């Protein structure tokens, strides 16, 4: 099993628009990717966003990146992001 944490850099003042796009993507991921066991948008007390992801295996991670809904969501993020996400991939130990 593989875990991914994606730290997202959202432009100030664009949070509501970002959340709408991101939550729409999360809904599609959760409905259409059986190899993805968790895909949740989270926000800390300072307003920083991360997506917590859990996949069955490397093939499920690849399927996520190749999915039509993931590719289509990219256009929705234009003008909302302040830079590339910081991605951490980990192997689940327990």
PyMOL commands that place a pseudoatom at each C-alpha (Angstrom):
pseudoatom trace, name=CA, resn=UNK, resi=1, chain=A, elem=C, hetatm=0, pos=[0.000, 0.000, 0.000]
pseudoatom trace, name=CA, resn=UNK, resi=2, chain=A, elem=C, hetatm=0, pos=[1.219, 3.502, -0.820]
pseudoatom trace, name=CA, resn=UNK, resi=3, chain=A, elem=C, hetatm=0, pos=[0.448, 6.823, 0.860]
pseudoatom trace, name=CA, resn=UNK, resi=4, chain=A, elem=C, hetatm=0, pos=[0.760, 10.258, -0.711]
pseudoatom trace, name=CA, resn=UNK, resi=5, chain=A, elem=C, hetatm=0, pos=[0.592, 13.643, 0.967]
pseudoatom trace, name=CA, resn=UNK, resi=6, chain=A, elem=C, hetatm=0, pos=[0.297, 16.598, -1.394]
pseudoatom trace, name=CA, resn=UNK, resi=7, chain=A, elem=C, hetatm=0, pos=[0.879, 20.041, 0.122]
pseudoatom trace, name=CA, resn=UNK, resi=8, chain=A, elem=C, hetatm=0, pos=[-0.959, 22.596, -2.006]
pseudoatom trace, name=CA, resn=UNK, resi=9, chain=A, elem=C, hetatm=0, pos=[-0.041, 26.243, -2.419]
pseudoatom trace, name=CA, resn=UNK, resi=10, chain=A, elem=C, hetatm=0, pos=[-3.344, 28.104, -2.891]
pseudoatom trace, name=CA, resn=UNK, resi=11, chain=A, elem=C, hetatm=0, pos=[-3.317, 31.808, -3.714]
pseudoatom trace, name=CA, resn=UNK, resi=12, chain=A, elem=C, hetatm=0, pos=[-4.679, 34.062, -0.990]
pseudoatom trace, name=CA, resn=UNK, resi=13, chain=A, elem=C, hetatm=0, pos=[-8.282, 34.976, -1.704]
pseudoatom trace, name=CA, resn=UNK, resi=14, chain=A, elem=C, hetatm=0, pos=[-8.816, 31.953, -3.979]
pseudoatom trace, name=CA, resn=UNK, resi=15, chain=A, elem=C, hetatm=0, pos=[-9.579, 29.432, -1.226]
pseudoatom trace, name=CA, resn=UNK, resi=16, chain=A, elem=C, hetatm=0, pos=[-13.318, 29.056, -1.901]
pseudoatom trace, name=CA, resn=UNK, resi=17, chain=A, elem=C, hetatm=0, pos=[-12.791, 28.572, -5.647]
pseudoatom trace, name=CA, resn=UNK, resi=18, chain=A, elem=C, hetatm=0, pos=[-9.983, 26.096, -4.974]
pseudoatom trace, name=CA, resn=UNK, resi=19, chain=A, elem=C, hetatm=0, pos=[-12.089, 24.089, -2.528]
pseudoatom trace, name=CA, resn=UNK, resi=20, chain=A, elem=C, hetatm=0, pos=[-14.931, 23.826, -5.044]
pseudoatom trace, name=CA, resn=UNK, resi=21, chain=A, elem=C, hetatm=0, pos=[-12.626, 22.437, -7.750]
pseudoatom trace, name=CA, resn=UNK, resi=22, chain=A, elem=C, hetatm=0, pos=[-10.696, 20.190, -5.358]
pseudoatom trace, name=CA, resn=UNK, resi=23, chain=A, elem=C, hetatm=0, pos=[-13.799, 18.742, -3.710]
pseudoatom trace, name=CA, resn=UNK, resi=24, chain=A, elem=C, hetatm=0, pos=[-15.251, 18.003, -7.146]
pseudoatom trace, name=CA, resn=UNK, resi=25, chain=A, elem=C, hetatm=0, pos=[-12.083, 16.142, -8.057]
pseudoatom trace, name=CA, resn=UNK, resi=26, chain=A, elem=C, hetatm=0, pos=[-12.118, 14.258, -4.749]
pseudoatom trace, name=CA, resn=UNK, resi=27, chain=A, elem=C, hetatm=0, pos=[-15.698, 13.162, -5.414]
pseudoatom trace, name=CA, resn=UNK, resi=28, chain=A, elem=C, hetatm=0, pos=[-14.687, 11.790, -8.827]
pseudoatom trace, name=CA, resn=UNK, resi=29, chain=A, elem=C, hetatm=0, pos=[-11.609, 10.043, -7.436]
pseudoatom trace, name=CA, resn=UNK, resi=30, chain=A, elem=C, hetatm=0, pos=[-13.571, 8.402, -4.630]
pseudoatom trace, name=CA, resn=UNK, resi=31, chain=A, elem=C, hetatm=0, pos=[-16.354, 7.288, -6.997]
pseudoatom trace, name=CA, resn=UNK, resi=32, chain=A, elem=C, hetatm=0, pos=[-14.208, 6.024, -9.869]
pseudoatom trace, name=CA, resn=UNK, resi=33, chain=A, elem=C, hetatm=0, pos=[-10.880, 4.761, -8.561]
pseudoatom trace, name=CA, resn=UNK, resi=34, chain=A, elem=C, hetatm=0, pos=[-11.262, 1.429, -6.750]
pseudoatom trace, name=CA, resn=UNK, resi=35, chain=A, elem=C, hetatm=0, pos=[-7.508, 1.316, -6.056]
pseudoatom trace, name=CA, resn=UNK, resi=36, chain=A, elem=C, hetatm=0, pos=[-7.682, 4.589, -4.131]
pseudoatom trace, name=CA, resn=UNK, resi=37, chain=A, elem=C, hetatm=0, pos=[-8.721, 3.934, -0.537]
pseudoatom trace, name=CA, resn=UNK, resi=38, chain=A, elem=C, hetatm=0, pos=[-8.481, 7.553, 0.665]
pseudoatom trace, name=CA, resn=UNK, resi=39, chain=A, elem=C, hetatm=0, pos=[-8.481, 10.905, -1.104]
pseudoatom trace, name=CA, resn=UNK, resi=40, chain=A, elem=C, hetatm=0, pos=[-9.339, 13.753, 1.256]
pseudoatom trace, name=CA, resn=UNK, resi=41, chain=A, elem=C, hetatm=0, pos=[-8.721, 17.482, 1.216]
pseudoatom trace, name=CA, resn=UNK, resi=42, chain=A, elem=C, hetatm=0, pos=[-7.552, 18.760, 4.597]
pseudoatom trace, name=CA, resn=UNK, resi=43, chain=A, elem=C, hetatm=0, pos=[-6.845, 22.268, 5.919]
pseudoatom trace, name=CA, resn=UNK, resi=44, chain=A, elem=C, hetatm=0, pos=[-4.852, 23.199, 9.020]
pseudoatom trace, name=CA, resn=UNK, resi=45, chain=A, elem=C, hetatm=0, pos=[-5.551, 26.046, 11.454]
pseudoatom trace, name=CA, resn=UNK, resi=46, chain=A, elem=C, hetatm=0, pos=[-3.345, 28.392, 9.397]
pseudoatom trace, name=CA, resn=UNK, resi=47, chain=A, elem=C, hetatm=0, pos=[-5.311, 27.734, 6.202]
pseudoatom trace, name=CA, resn=UNK, resi=48, chain=A, elem=C, hetatm=0, pos=[-2.718, 25.473, 4.559]
pseudoatom trace, name=CA, resn=UNK, resi=49, chain=A, elem=C, hetatm=0, pos=[-4.103, 22.673, 2.394]
pseudoatom trace, name=CA, resn=UNK, resi=50, chain=A, elem=C, hetatm=0, pos=[-2.985, 19.079, 1.942]
pseudoatom trace, name=CA, resn=UNK, resi=51, chain=A, elem=C, hetatm=0, pos=[-4.531, 16.133, 0.161]
pseudoatom trace, name=CA, resn=UNK, resi=52, chain=A, elem=C, hetatm=0, pos=[-4.139, 12.838, 1.997]
pseudoatom trace, name=CA, resn=UNK, resi=53, chain=A, elem=C, hetatm=0, pos=[-4.143, 9.872, -0.377]
pseudoatom trace, name=CA, resn=UNK, resi=54, chain=A, elem=C, hetatm=0, pos=[-3.921, 6.107, 0.121]
pseudoatom trace, name=CA, resn=UNK, resi=55, chain=A, elem=C, hetatm=0, pos=[-3.554, 3.660, -2.772]
pseudoatom trace, name=CA, resn=UNK, resi=56, chain=A, elem=C, hetatm=0, pos=[-3.546, -0.123, -3.061]
pseudoatom trace, name=CA, resn=UNK, resi=57, chain=A, elem=C, hetatm=0, pos=[-0.342, -0.152, -5.138]
pseudoatom trace, name=CA, resn=UNK, resi=58, chain=A, elem=C, hetatm=0, pos=[1.775, 1.690, -7.703]
pseudoatom trace, name=CA, resn=UNK, resi=59, chain=A, elem=C, hetatm=0, pos=[-0.675, 0.782, -10.468]
pseudoatom trace, name=CA, resn=UNK, resi=60, chain=A, elem=C, hetatm=0, pos=[-3.470, 2.573, -8.597]
pseudoatom trace, name=CA, resn=UNK, resi=61, chain=A, elem=C, hetatm=0, pos=[-1.268, 5.682, -8.249]
pseudoatom trace, name=CA, resn=UNK, resi=62, chain=A, elem=C, hetatm=0, pos=[-0.555, 5.568, -11.989]
pseudoatom trace, name=CA, resn=UNK, resi=63, chain=A, elem=C, hetatm=0, pos=[-4.251, 5.093, -12.782]
pseudoatom trace, name=CA, resn=UNK, resi=64, chain=A, elem=C, hetatm=0, pos=[-5.059, 8.172, -10.691]
pseudoatom trace, name=CA, resn=UNK, resi=65, chain=A, elem=C, hetatm=0, pos=[-2.634, 10.359, -12.641]
pseudoatom trace, name=CA, resn=UNK, resi=66, chain=A, elem=C, hetatm=0, pos=[-3.878, 8.993, -15.969]
pseudoatom trace, name=CA, resn=UNK, resi=67, chain=A, elem=C, hetatm=0, pos=[-7.590, 9.332, -15.181]
pseudoatom trace, name=CA, resn=UNK, resi=68, chain=A, elem=C, hetatm=0, pos=[-9.736, 11.637, -17.291]
pseudoatom trace, name=CA, resn=UNK, resi=69, chain=A, elem=C, hetatm=0, pos=[-11.204, 13.355, -14.217]
pseudoatom trace, name=CA, resn=UNK, resi=70, chain=A, elem=C, hetatm=0, pos=[-7.707, 14.132, -12.888]
pseudoatom trace, name=CA, resn=UNK, resi=71, chain=A, elem=C, hetatm=0, pos=[-6.580, 15.527, -16.239]
pseudoatom trace, name=CA, resn=UNK, resi=72, chain=A, elem=C, hetatm=0, pos=[-9.797, 17.545, -16.639]
pseudoatom trace, name=CA, resn=UNK, resi=73, chain=A, elem=C, hetatm=0, pos=[-9.461, 19.081, -13.169]
pseudoatom trace, name=CA, resn=UNK, resi=74, chain=A, elem=C, hetatm=0, pos=[-6.157, 20.705, -14.118]
pseudoatom trace, name=CA, resn=UNK, resi=75, chain=A, elem=C, hetatm=0, pos=[-7.866, 23.486, -16.053]
pseudoatom trace, name=CA, resn=UNK, resi=76, chain=A, elem=C, hetatm=0, pos=[-10.045, 24.282, -13.036]
pseudoatom trace, name=CA, resn=UNK, resi=77, chain=A, elem=C, hetatm=0, pos=[-6.974, 25.040, -10.921]
pseudoatom trace, name=CA, resn=UNK, resi=78, chain=A, elem=C, hetatm=0, pos=[-5.598, 27.704, -13.286]
pseudoatom trace, name=CA, resn=UNK, resi=79, chain=A, elem=C, hetatm=0, pos=[-5.306, 31.018, -11.509]
pseudoatom trace, name=CA, resn=UNK, resi=80, chain=A, elem=C, hetatm=0, pos=[-5.864, 29.435, -8.097]
pseudoatom trace, name=CA, resn=UNK, resi=81, chain=A, elem=C, hetatm=0, pos=[-2.445, 28.005, -7.322]
pseudoatom trace, name=CA, resn=UNK, resi=82, chain=A, elem=C, hetatm=0, pos=[0.647, 29.833, -6.129]
pseudoatom trace, name=CA, resn=UNK, resi=83, chain=A, elem=C, hetatm=0, pos=[3.059, 27.138, -7.261]
pseudoatom trace, name=CA, resn=UNK, resi=84, chain=A, elem=C, hetatm=0, pos=[3.534, 23.445, -7.786]
pseudoatom trace, name=CA, resn=UNK, resi=85, chain=A, elem=C, hetatm=0, pos=[2.374, 21.022, -5.095]
pseudoatom trace, name=CA, resn=UNK, resi=86, chain=A, elem=C, hetatm=0, pos=[4.910, 19.447, -2.763]
pseudoatom trace, name=CA, resn=UNK, resi=87, chain=A, elem=C, hetatm=0, pos=[4.372, 15.696, -3.072]
pseudoatom trace, name=CA, resn=UNK, resi=88, chain=A, elem=C, hetatm=0, pos=[5.568, 13.147, -0.513]
pseudoatom trace, name=CA, resn=UNK, resi=89, chain=A, elem=C, hetatm=0, pos=[5.177, 9.468, -1.390]
pseudoatom trace, name=CA, resn=UNK, resi=90, chain=A, elem=C, hetatm=0, pos=[5.510, 6.824, 1.298]
pseudoatom trace, name=CA, resn=UNK, resi=91, chain=A, elem=C, hetatm=0, pos=[5.192, 3.081, 1.684]
pseudoatom trace, name=CA, resn=UNK, resi=92, chain=A, elem=C, hetatm=0, pos=[2.640, 2.067, 4.293]
pseudoatom trace, name=CA, resn=UNK, resi=93, chain=A, elem=C, hetatm=0, pos=[4.393, 0.023, 6.976]
pseudoatom trace, name=CA, resn=UNK, resi=94, chain=A, elem=C, hetatm=0, pos=[1.539, -1.249, 9.103]
for i in range(1, 94): cmd.bond("trace and resi %d" % i, "trace and resi %d" % (i + 1))
show_as sticks, trace
zoom trace
